[in-house]
Amino acid sequence: MSSFNKEQKKQKSPAKRFLFILGLGMFSLYFALGIAIIFWKDFPLNLEFKYRIAFAVLLVVYSFIRFVRLLRSNT
């Protein structure tokens, strides 16, 4: 019961909560953009297929790096 009380008392400040939500939003944006580029048939930029896939994979990997950093800074 005492560990529950410690967790209950330890609340995030509004600034930290806002930055956490912003970080989740940016993770979602990069991830969705990467997935969209992979499956978008008529991609507006004139890229070869292999470069388009490489760019999309780079975006997805970058989004997961941001997500891991976000979770580590949250503890």
Secondary structure, 3 states (H helix, E strand, C coil): CHHHHHHHHCCCCHHHHHHHHHHHHHHHHHHHHHHHHHHCCCCCCCCCHHHHHHHHHHHHHHHHHHHHHHHHHHC
